[in-house]
Amino acid sequence: MSSASNIDLLVLGAHPDDAEVHVGGLLALAARRGLKAAILDATAGDLGTRGTATLRHQEAMEAAQILGVERIILDFPDARFDESEAYRIALMEQYRTLRPRVLILPHPEDHHPDHRRIHRIGREAAYYAGLRNYPCEGAPFRPTAVAWVGGVNPPTAPDLVVDVSTVWEQRMAAFDAFGSQFTQDPSLPATRIAHPSFRRGIVGRSMHWGSLLGCDHAEGLWCEKPVAPALLELLTKLG
């Protein structure tokens, strides 16, 4: 991607598969509508209970191809990165390069410490990236709208709900690409996300939110109030 990428939608996650768990449909819709969308993973997820960094990288790139979006995986140390300036600047440089109009982050109160930390760093970096005199590579840039995912931990009602019924099979194919994480296999360590109930929870949540719109499946977003016009404009283009 060039310094003038001007991404319409950027989803920041702590690990490969975070984006697919929550907003795979949103990303697939963006690609289908001809918008520029990308996933930015902070770590390779190499300290997870299952899978290697190499395997997770392969799965992540396959999932991105299924969704039709770009993907960048950074080298933050999984579970060991902190909120120091070096990590914030690394994200600032990505924002200044990709220039995302809408940025989506993990939930600030997610049960996973890495997700909470990436929310804080990512949100701060989004602001500081717009400061002209901040010592950071690239031309100053600040996303026009910031939102976040969630709905599992804690189970709160979303601020915005998006119909993703037309891309649901594609969205779940991208989720299923992460076999190392989500496939129940008795030969591998048992984890919460590998249990079939985790996948059923994602489907059930989408059906519940879809029922609020009168559609089959939907995904939710949370955001600051009042809702930024750029976020509403994006959702209009996805509709």
N, C-alpha and C positions, 0 to 999 in steps of 0.2 A: 504494500500500500504506500502511496506517495504522501508527501506532507500536506497535500490538498485532498485527502481522502473524502472529507465531509460525509462521514457515516450518518445515516438517518437514525439508526438504532444500535447501541452498543450495550451488551449485557456483560457485566463484570461478575465473575465468580471466584471463590477461593480455590475450587478444584474442578478438573474436568468432570462433567456430568451435572454440576450445580444448575447451569442454565437449562439443561434438558429436563430436569426435574420440575422446574417451575414455569418456564416460559418458552418451551420448545414450539408451541403453537404460534405464539406471537412472532417468533423468529421466522417460522415457515411462512406465515402470512406475509410478513414484510418482504421476503424473497419473492413470493408469488406475485406481489403487487409491483415488483420492479424496484423496490427500495434497497438501499445499501445497508446491510445488517452484518454485525460481527459479534463474536464471543471473545472475551479476554479472560483467560484463566490465570490467576496469580501463581499457582503452584502446579506441579505435575501430579499431586495427590499420592506421592510415593510412600508416605507413611501410613496409608490406609491399611486396614486389616487384610484386604484381598487385592490382588493385582500388582503389577510392577509399573514403574514409570514408563517403560517402553510400551507395555501392553495398553496402559491407559492413554498414552499418546495416540496409539493406533486407533483405539476406540473413539477417542475424541475427534480425530480427523474424519473418521467414517461418519460419525453423527453429524458433523458440520456439513459434510457433503450431502447427506440425506436432507438436511434442512435447507441447503442451498446458500449457506452463509460462510464468511471468512472466520478463521479462528487463529488466535495468537495465544501461546502458552508461555508465560514468564517463568523465571527461575527462582521465585521466592521459596525459601525452605519450608516445606509442608509442616504445619503445626509449630514451627519455630520462628516464623517472622514476627516482628513486633511493630510498634507504631512509630518507629524512628523516622527521621527525615529521609533517609536513603530510600525506604520503600515508598514513601509518599511521592518523592521526586520521580521514581520509576513510573508510577502511575500518571503523574503529571505529564511526563514526556510522551506516554502513550496517548493521552487525551489531546495533547498538542499536535501529535502526528495524525491521529485518526479523526479528530475534530467531530465528535459525535453530537448531534443535535439533541438526542434523548439518551440519557444514561440510566440503566437499570442496575440496581445493587441488591445484595442479599438483605434480608430483614435485619434491622438493628438489634432485635431481641431473639434471634434464632438460637436454638439450644447449642449449636456448634460454635465453639470459641473462635475458630477461623472465620466463620461467616460474620460474626459480630465485628471482628477486628477489620475485615476487609470492607465492611460497610463504613466504619469510621474513617479508615484511611482513604477509601475511594471517594467518600463525600467531601472530606477535607481537600483532597487533591483536585477535585472538580472545581472548587472555589479558587484555590491558590494558583491553578493553571492559568487563570485569567489575569493574574497580576503581572504587569509588564516588567517590573523590576525584580521579580523573583529569580534567583540564579538557577535557571533550568533551561535545558536545550529546547529549541523550538519557539515559534511565534506564540504569543499569549492567546489562549482560547479557553472559553468556559462553556460547558454544556448548557443549553437553553432550558432544559427540564431534567429533573432527577426524580426517579421513582424507585420503588423497591418491591421485591417479591416476598412471599411468606405464606401464611395461612395454615401451616402445620404446627409450628411452634413459634409463637403462640397462635391459637386458632381464632383469629379476629376477622371480622367482616372486611372485605376489600373496599377500597375507595372507588375503584374502577373495575369493570368486568368486561372482558372482550370475548366475543364469539369466535371460537377456533374450530368449529365443527367441520368445516370444509377441509382442514388440514390435519384432522385428528389422527388418522392412520399414519400419516407421514411423521407427525410429532412423536407418536409412540414408537415408531420404528427407530427414530433417533435415540429415544430413551433406551430401547432394547439393545442398541449397539454396544452399550456398556455391560456386556455379559459378565465381566469380572466382578462387577459391583452388584448387579440386580438379579442374577440367575441363581436360583436355589440349587445348590450342588452339595450333596452330603460329603464329598471328598474335600471340600473347602471349609474354612471356619464359618460358623453360623454368625450372621450379622442381622441387625434389624432391617436394613434396606434390602437384604437379599431374600427376606421372607416374602412370600406372595402377597401378604397383606399390605406391604408397602406400595406395590404397584396398584392393588385394588383401591388403596386410599387415594392415590392420584386420580384414578378414573372416577371414583365416587365424588371427590371434591369437584372435579370438572363438571360432572353431571348436576351436582347441586347448584353450582354457580350458573350453569347453563339454564337450569330451571328458572332462575331469576330473570333471564332474558327471553325465555321461551325457545331455547335452542338445545341441541344435544350436549355440547361441551363448551366450556368457557374457562378462561384463566383470569386471575385477579391481580391487581396492582394496588400498591399503597403509595401515597405521595403527600407532599406538603400542600397546605391550603393557603390561598386559593390555588386551584389546579392550574399549572402553567399552560398557556395557550399552545405551546409547542407540543405538549403531551396530548392535548385534545386534537390537534391537527394530525398527529401521527395516527391516533385511533380512528379518526375519520377516514384517512387513507387506507386503513386496514379493513374498514367496514365494507 
